[in-house]
Amino acid sequence: MSFKRFDTEDIVVSSDSITGPAWSTGNPTLTSFFTSSIQKNGSSGDFYMSAYQVDPSISASLADVQFDIAYADLKGSGSVYYNPGVVGKTPTLSNFGQYRSLILEDENANFIFGSGTNTLTADNFFVISVERARYKESLFPETFNLSLSGSDGFGKINLTNDSKDTLVNTFLGSTRVLQVVSGSNGNAVGTDGFVAGSGSYGLFFPDIGTILLNPHAISQSIHVDANRTNNSNGLNNQTLYNAIRLGGNFQLNSQETISSDFVFARIRNGEFNYSENPSFISGSTGEVIYSNFINQPQVYITTVGMYNDANELLAVSKLSRPLLKDFTKEALIRVKLDF
C-alpha cells in the first residue's frame, strides 16, 4: 500500500442548488385542495386548518398535509376566549405572538407590509405554513405562484414574490424575507405589485416555509377580508382556504444546496507501480514474486482511500473498472464527496 499527501490545489469545494416540487404529488402546481373535519373539529382546529392533496375522508392513507392555514390577530379578535373571565386571550392572539417571536424576535415589534412610502403596519394577518416534510432546505422563491379568488364574483388575484426585482437580501430579525406582490414567477406587475395605501400583499419567508398574507390588501382586490368580531369564531382560516381553493393554483418548489469536495488524486509515472498484494509480493520473503515485474511492473488501481494524519481511513472511492498502471503511464482520478 502506498500513500501520498494531497496538496492544497488537489481539493476544490463546489456548491450546487437542487430543486424539486414541494408538493407530495410530484407536481410543482397544486390545483385541488381538501380539508379534514377531524382536524378542524379537534384541539388544533382553533389554531390552524390543514390542507391536503386528496380528500382524507375518502383516501386517508394517501392524504398528506401540504400546508396549514392560520389567522393571527394582535387583539385576539376572530376567535373565542380561552377563558370568558380573561378578556382577549384567544388562539388568534397566541398565533400572533408565536409568529412575532419566530420572525421578528422581539415581542414588541410590529409586522410591516410593503416598503418605501407605501407600507402598512399590520396587527392581523393570514398565515400559510408549508408542511416541513414538503421542502428540503428552503422554498424556491421564484417558483411561488398563488391564485386567490373571491366567492362573490369579485375576480382573482395572482400572487408571487419580488425575488427577481430584489437585488439585495432583506431580513426581519435573522429571517430572510421577500414581499408578496401581484405578478408571477418572482416578477411584480407594474411598479411594485403593491396595493395603494395597504402596502404589499404579504411577506414570504423561504427559509422557514412561511407566508404571511395582508388581509387589507387582499380585501381591496377580491373583497376577502378577515372577520375581526370579538370573542367569536370568525372562521378566518376557512375564509383563506376558500380563496385558495377557488383560485385553484398554488405553485411552489423546494431547494437545497449540496456542497461537494472534488479531490484530485494525481498519480505520476514513477508512483504506485508496485503492489503489496500476495499475488505480487511474497508474504514470507517480501520479494517480488515474478522477476520481470522488478523493472517492468504492471498493477491495476481499483480503489482510492483517503486518510487523515492519524492514518485513519475516512473515505473510499471505487473505480468503475481497474486502471492499468506502469512506469509509462500517469493518471488523474477525480473523487467527488457530497455532504
ROVEX-68976 format. One record per residue (C-alpha): z, y, x; residue number from 0. Coordinates in Angstrom, 2 decimals. Example, Ala and Ser with C-alpha at 12.3 -4.5 7.8 and 13.67 -1.06 7.14 Angstrom:
BEGIN
        Z        Y        X   nr
     7.80    -4.50    12.30    0
     7.14    -1.06    13.67    1
//
This chain:
BEGIN
        Z        Y        X   nr
     0.00     0.00     0.00    0
    -1.00     3.41     1.34    1
     0.44     6.82     0.49    2
    -0.97    10.33     0.68    3
     0.73    13.57    -0.34    4
    -1.06    15.75    -2.88    5
    -1.81    19.29    -1.74    6
    -1.34    22.35    -3.96    7
    -5.05    22.63    -4.66    8
    -5.12    18.99    -5.83    9
    -3.24    19.83    -9.06   10
    -4.68    22.04   -11.82   11
    -2.93    22.86   -15.12   12
    -5.06    23.34   -18.23   13
    -4.28    24.01   -21.91   14
    -6.42    23.15   -24.93   15
    -5.87    24.10   -28.56   16
    -6.30    21.22   -31.02   17
    -6.81    21.98   -34.70   18
    -6.84    19.83   -37.83   19
    -6.37    20.05   -41.61   20
    -2.87    20.99   -42.71   21
    -3.03    19.01   -45.94   22
    -2.44    15.28   -46.22   23
    -5.79    14.90   -47.99   24
    -7.51    15.28   -44.62   25
    -9.46    18.22   -46.06   26
    -8.70    21.79   -44.96   27
    -9.04    23.03   -48.55   28
    -6.63    22.07   -51.30   29
    -8.07    22.55   -54.79   30
    -5.75    20.53   -57.03   31
    -2.03    21.18   -57.37   32
     0.73    19.28   -59.15   33
     4.48    19.60   -59.60   34
     7.30    17.15   -60.26   35
     9.52    17.55   -63.30   36
    12.18    15.57   -61.47   37
    12.23    18.06   -58.59   38
    12.12    21.12   -60.87   39
    14.98    19.84   -63.02   40
    17.04    18.69   -60.04   41
    19.52    20.63   -57.94   42
    16.77    22.08   -55.75   43
    14.75    23.38   -58.70   44
    16.76    26.61   -58.93   45
    15.73    27.48   -55.38   46
    12.14    26.30   -54.98   47
     9.28    24.35   -56.54   48
     7.31    21.72   -54.61   49
     3.53    21.41   -54.89   50
     1.80    18.03   -54.43   51
    -1.81    17.00   -53.85   52
    -1.67    14.33   -56.61   53
     0.39    14.03   -59.77   54
     3.70    12.38   -58.75   55
     4.26    11.17   -62.31   56
     1.09     9.05   -62.01   57
     0.99     8.13   -58.30   58
     4.48     8.62   -56.92   59
     3.73     6.57   -53.80   60
     0.69     8.72   -52.94   61
     2.19    12.12   -53.77   62
     3.22    14.13   -50.74   63
     4.74    17.60   -50.74   64
     2.15    20.05   -49.40   65
     4.14    23.26   -49.71   66
     7.11    24.77   -51.53   67
     7.22    27.93   -53.61   68
    10.29    30.15   -53.86   69
    11.29    33.58   -55.04   70
    13.74    35.87   -53.25   71
    15.47    38.96   -54.62   72
    17.97    41.22   -52.90   73
    19.70    41.98   -56.20   74
    19.79    38.34   -57.26   75
    17.55    39.00   -60.25   76
    15.31    36.33   -61.73   77
    17.87    33.54   -61.72   78
    21.20    32.62   -63.29   79
    24.54    33.40   -61.63   80
    26.27    30.56   -59.79   81
    29.47    31.67   -61.48   82
    29.44    34.02   -64.52   83
    32.54    35.66   -63.10   84
    30.78    36.61   -59.84   85
    28.02    39.07   -60.67   86
    24.79    38.99   -58.65   87
    25.38    35.74   -56.75   88
    22.29    33.69   -57.55   89
    19.75    31.34   -55.91   90
    17.25    34.20   -55.51   91
    19.83    36.21   -53.58   92
    20.54    33.18   -51.38   93
    16.81    32.80   -50.75   94
    16.55    36.45   -49.73   95
    19.44    36.14   -47.30   96
    18.05    32.92   -45.86   97
    14.65    34.40   -45.02   98
    16.16    37.66   -43.81   99
    18.33    35.70   -41.33  100
    15.49    33.37   -40.35  101
    12.84    36.03   -39.78  102
    14.44    39.43   -39.31  103
    17.54    38.02   -37.56  104
    19.51    40.93   -38.99  105
    21.42    40.75   -42.27  106
    20.99    44.50   -42.80  107
    17.26    44.74   -42.11  108
    14.54    45.08   -44.74  109
    11.12    43.48   -45.16  110
     8.23    45.93   -44.92  111
     4.76    45.04   -46.18  112
     1.85    46.91   -44.60  113
     1.60    49.27   -41.65  114
     0.86    52.85   -40.78  115
     1.17    55.23   -43.72  116
     0.67    52.51   -46.36  117
     3.88    50.47   -46.40  118
     6.32    49.14   -48.95  119
     9.94    48.29   -48.23  120
    10.50    45.26   -50.43  121
    13.68    43.95   -51.98  122
    11.89    40.97   -53.57  123
     9.05    38.63   -52.63  124
     7.44    35.26   -53.28  125
     7.58    32.58   -50.58  126
     5.13    29.82   -49.70  127
     6.68    27.44   -47.21  128
     4.26    24.84   -45.84  129
     5.88    21.40   -45.58  130
     6.82    20.84   -41.92  131
     5.11    17.44   -41.82  132
     1.79    19.12   -42.71  133
     1.35    21.01   -39.43  134
     1.97    20.33   -35.76  135
     2.87    23.28   -33.54  136
     1.87    26.11   -35.87  137
    -0.57    27.16   -38.58  138
    -4.04    28.29   -37.51  139
    -4.17    31.92   -38.75  140
    -7.94    32.35   -39.01  141
    -8.25    29.41   -41.43  142
    -5.85    30.84   -44.00  143
    -7.57    31.49   -47.35  144
    -5.70    31.61   -50.65  145
    -7.08    32.46   -54.08  146
    -4.77    33.72   -56.83  147
    -5.77    34.14   -60.46  148
    -4.02    35.74   -63.40  149
    -3.66    33.80   -66.63  150
    -4.63    36.76   -68.83  151
    -8.17    37.26   -67.58  152
    -7.44    39.94   -65.00  153
    -9.58    38.37   -62.32  154
    -8.97    36.73   -58.98  155
    -8.00    37.88   -55.50  156
    -8.89    36.13   -52.27  157
    -6.27    36.50   -49.57  158
    -6.30    35.89   -45.85  159
    -4.53    37.47   -42.87  160
    -5.69    40.14   -40.44  161
    -5.77    37.86   -37.40  162
    -9.32    38.83   -36.41  163
    -8.59    42.51   -36.91  164
    -5.39    42.47   -34.84  165
    -5.71    42.74   -31.06  166
    -2.01    42.68   -30.16  167
     0.60    40.20   -31.43  168
     3.29    41.72   -33.65  169
     6.76    40.28   -34.11  170
     9.57    40.55   -36.63  171
    12.66    39.58   -34.71  172
    11.28    36.86   -32.46  173
     8.77    35.57   -35.02  174
     5.05    36.31   -34.75  175
     3.71    38.00   -37.89  176
     0.36    38.95   -39.43  177
    -0.35    40.97   -42.55  178
    -1.70    39.15   -45.61  179
    -4.74    41.10   -46.83  180
    -7.64    40.89   -49.21  181
   -10.51    39.14   -47.40  182
   -11.44    35.79   -45.90  183
   -11.17    33.82   -42.66  184
    -8.99    36.37   -40.88  185
   -11.12    39.41   -41.78  186
    -9.90    42.11   -44.15  187
   -12.11    43.57   -46.86  188
   -12.60    47.32   -46.50  189
   -10.45    49.37   -44.17  190
    -7.37    47.16   -44.02  191
    -7.31    44.96   -47.15  192
    -4.11    46.63   -48.37  193
    -3.25    47.88   -51.87  194
    -2.88    51.63   -52.26  195
     0.78    52.55   -52.46  196
     2.00    48.96   -52.12  197
     1.14    48.04   -48.55  198
    -0.20    44.60   -47.71  199
    -0.26    41.53   -49.93  200
     2.38    39.91   -47.75  201
     3.37    38.62   -44.34  202
     2.06    35.50   -42.62  203
     4.24    33.70   -40.06  204
     2.10    30.99   -38.39  205
     4.80    29.64   -36.08  206
     7.27    28.78   -38.85  207
     4.76    27.84   -41.55  208
     5.90    30.59   -43.92  209
     4.03    33.11   -46.07  210
     5.78    35.93   -47.92  211
     3.81    37.49   -50.77  212
     4.31    41.00   -52.11  213
     4.73    40.89   -55.93  214
     3.96    44.61   -56.27  215
     0.55    44.33   -54.58  216
    -0.33    41.11   -56.42  217
     0.63    42.62   -59.77  218
    -1.65    45.61   -59.20  219
    -4.59    43.27   -58.56  220
    -4.21    40.47   -61.13  221
    -1.20    41.55   -63.25  222
     1.01    38.73   -61.96  223
     4.45    40.14   -61.32  224
     7.95    38.82   -60.75  225
    10.37    38.69   -63.67  226
    13.44    40.61   -62.48  227
    15.60    40.06   -65.55  228
    19.24    40.00   -64.51  229
    21.17    36.72   -64.88  230
    18.18    34.92   -66.40  231
    15.85    32.22   -65.15  232
    12.69    34.28   -64.73  233
    10.53    31.24   -63.82  234
     9.09    33.18   -60.90  235
     8.37    30.00   -58.92  236
     6.28    28.79   -61.84  237
     4.51    32.16   -62.05  238
     3.21    31.95   -58.48  239
     2.40    28.26   -58.84  240
     0.24    29.02   -61.90  241
    -1.62    31.74   -59.98  242
    -2.32    29.32   -57.12  243
    -3.38    26.51   -59.46  244
    -5.76    28.76   -61.39  245
    -7.14    30.15   -58.13  246
    -7.96    26.60   -57.05  247
    -8.42    27.33   -53.36  248
    -5.82    27.05   -50.61  249
    -7.37    26.56   -47.18  250
    -5.29    26.05   -44.07  251
    -5.44    24.22   -40.74  252
    -2.73    23.43   -38.25  253
    -2.99    23.77   -34.49  254
    -1.20    22.66   -31.37  255
    -1.56    23.39   -27.68  256
    -1.97    20.36   -25.44  257
    -1.13    21.03   -21.80  258
    -2.77    18.81   -19.22  259
    -2.30    18.31   -15.50  260
    -5.51    17.41   -13.67  261
    -4.61    15.65   -10.44  262
    -7.40    15.09    -7.91  263
    -6.91    12.09    -5.62  264
    -9.19    12.77    -2.65  265
    -9.96     9.69    -0.55  266
   -11.69    10.35     2.78  267
   -13.82     7.82     4.58  268
   -11.06     6.81     7.01  269
    -8.38     6.32     4.33  270
    -7.40     3.43     2.06  271
    -9.74     0.89     3.68  272
    -7.16    -1.86     4.06  273
    -5.03    -3.67     1.53  274
    -1.63    -5.38     1.56  275
    -2.83    -7.89    -0.99  276
    -2.09   -11.51     0.12  277
    -5.81   -12.24    -0.06  278
    -6.38    -9.61     2.66  279
    -3.23    -9.75     4.84  280
    -1.36   -12.86     5.87  281
     2.14   -12.83     4.43  282
     3.59   -14.74     7.36  283
     1.94   -13.01    10.35  284
     0.84    -9.67     8.86  285
    -2.64   -10.14    10.30  286
    -5.98    -9.60     8.60  287
    -7.00   -13.00     7.28  288
   -10.73   -12.55     7.84  289
   -11.59   -11.20    11.30  290
   -14.76    -9.44    10.17  291
   -12.53    -7.22     7.95  292
   -10.78    -5.79    11.01  293
   -13.59    -3.38    11.91  294
   -15.60    -3.57     8.71  295
   -13.09    -3.85     5.86  296
   -14.05    -3.76     2.20  297
   -11.48    -3.21    -0.53  298
   -11.54    -2.28    -4.21  299
    -9.49     0.59    -5.60  300
    -8.20    -0.23    -9.08  301
    -5.08     1.93    -9.54  302
    -3.75     5.34    -8.59  303
     0.04     5.57    -8.58  304
     1.85     8.93    -8.40  305
     5.28     9.05    -6.76  306
     7.95    11.66    -6.18  307
     9.65    12.37    -2.85  308
    12.21     9.66    -3.61  309
     9.38     7.14    -3.66  310
     9.83     6.59    -7.41  311
     6.73     5.74    -9.41  312
     6.19     8.44   -12.07  313
     2.72     7.72   -13.44  314
    -0.03     5.15   -13.12  315
    -3.74     5.65   -13.68  316
    -6.08     2.69   -14.04  317
    -9.75     2.95   -13.16  318
   -12.24     1.70   -15.75  319
   -13.69    -0.61   -13.08  320
   -12.86    -1.43    -9.44  321
   -14.17     1.11    -6.93  322
   -15.60    -0.31    -3.67  323
   -14.22     1.43    -0.57  324
   -15.02     1.11     3.15  325
   -15.41     3.39     6.17  326
   -18.79     4.64     4.93  327
   -17.56     5.85     1.53  328
   -15.42     8.68     0.22  329
   -14.09     9.05    -3.32  330
   -12.67    11.72    -5.63  331
   -10.64    10.39    -8.55  332
    -9.58    12.83   -11.26  333
    -6.41    11.89   -13.16  334
    -5.54    13.67   -16.42  335
    -1.92    13.81   -17.54  336
    -1.30    15.07   -21.12  337
     2.11    16.23   -22.28  338
//
